[in-house]
Amino acid sequence: MDKEREQWVARVLDSAEEVKGLHAPGHLFPRILESVQKGENEVVKLPLGQIRIALAAACILVLLNVGILLTAKRIAPTDSSNYIESYDLNLYK
C-alpha cells in the first residue's frame, strides 16, 4: 500500500514539472506605471437624479430605523425583572 502511494506521489510530482508558470506580458507594468505617473485617474460624476434617489433612500432607512427603535422602546419592558419572573428554575431540577 505504501509503495503504491509513493509511486502515485512520484507520478503527480513528475507531472507537475510540465506545468509552466504564468507571467504577465512585458508591456503591462510599464503601462501601469506610466498611467499612475501621468495621473490619469477618471473622476466619475453621478447624475443629479441618482444622488437624489440615494439621499431619499438613506433618509427613508434612517426614519424606519428610528421608528422601529421608538416602537421597541415602548413595547419592551424597561427592567429585567419581568424576564426573571417568567424564568422557571424548577424546570431543571
C-alpha positions as CSV (number, residue, x, y, z in Angstrom):
1,M,0.0,0.0,0.0
2,D,2.8,2.4,0.9
3,K,4.7,1.6,-2.2
4,E,1.6,2.4,-4.4
5,R,1.2,5.6,-2.6
6,E,4.8,6.6,-3.1
7,Q,4.5,5.8,-6.8
8,W,1.4,7.9,-7.1
9,V,3.1,10.8,-5.3
10,A,6.1,10.5,-7.6
11,R,3.8,10.5,-10.7
12,V,2.0,13.6,-9.5
13,L,5.2,15.4,-8.8
14,D,6.6,14.4,-12.2
15,S,3.5,15.6,-14.0
16,A,3.9,19.0,-12.3
17,E,7.2,19.6,-14.0
18,E,5.4,20.1,-17.3
19,V,3.3,22.9,-15.8
20,K,4.7,26.3,-16.8
21,G,4.3,29.4,-14.6
22,L,2.2,32.3,-15.7
23,H,3.9,35.6,-16.5
24,A,2.5,39.0,-17.2
25,P,3.2,40.5,-20.6
26,G,6.3,42.7,-20.6
27,H,4.4,45.9,-21.5
28,L,1.9,45.6,-18.7
29,F,3.9,47.0,-15.8
30,P,5.4,50.0,-17.7
31,R,1.9,50.9,-18.9
32,I,0.6,50.8,-15.3
33,L,3.4,52.9,-14.0
34,E,3.0,55.4,-16.9
35,S,-0.7,55.9,-16.2
36,V,-0.1,56.3,-12.5
37,Q,2.7,58.9,-13.0
38,K,0.6,60.8,-15.5
39,G,-2.3,60.9,-13.1
40,E,-4.8,59.5,-15.5
41,N,-7.5,59.0,-12.9
42,E,-11.0,59.2,-14.1
43,V,-13.4,61.1,-11.9
44,V,-16.9,59.5,-12.2
45,K,-19.6,62.0,-11.8
46,L,-23.0,60.7,-10.8
47,P,-26.1,62.3,-12.3
48,L,-28.1,64.5,-10.0
49,G,-31.1,62.1,-10.2
50,Q,-29.0,59.2,-8.8
51,I,-27.8,61.4,-6.0
52,R,-31.3,62.4,-5.1
53,I,-32.5,58.8,-5.1
54,A,-29.6,57.7,-2.9
55,L,-30.3,60.5,-0.4
56,A,-34.0,59.8,-0.4
57,A,-33.3,56.1,0.2
58,A,-30.9,56.9,3.1
59,C,-33.5,59.2,4.7
60,I,-36.2,56.6,4.5
61,L,-33.9,54.0,6.1
62,V,-32.9,56.3,8.9
63,L,-36.6,57.2,9.6
64,L,-37.6,53.5,9.5
65,N,-34.8,52.6,12.0
66,V,-35.7,55.5,14.3
67,G,-39.4,54.4,14.2
68,I,-38.5,50.8,15.0
69,L,-36.3,51.8,17.9
70,L,-39.1,54.1,19.3
71,T,-41.7,51.3,18.9
72,A,-39.5,48.7,20.5
73,K,-38.7,51.0,23.4
74,R,-42.5,51.5,24.1
75,I,-43.2,47.7,23.9
76,A,-40.2,46.3,25.7
77,P,-40.1,46.3,29.5
78,T,-37.6,48.8,31.0
79,D,-36.1,46.4,33.5
80,S,-35.2,42.7,33.5
81,S,-37.4,41.7,36.4
82,N,-40.1,40.5,34.0
83,Y,-37.6,38.1,32.5
84,I,-36.6,36.7,35.8
85,E,-40.2,36.2,36.9
86,S,-41.1,34.2,33.8
87,Y,-38.0,32.0,34.1
88,D,-38.9,28.8,35.9
89,L,-35.9,27.4,37.9
90,N,-37.8,24.3,38.8
91,L,-37.7,23.2,35.2
92,Y,-34.1,22.0,35.6
93,K,-34.5,20.1,39.0
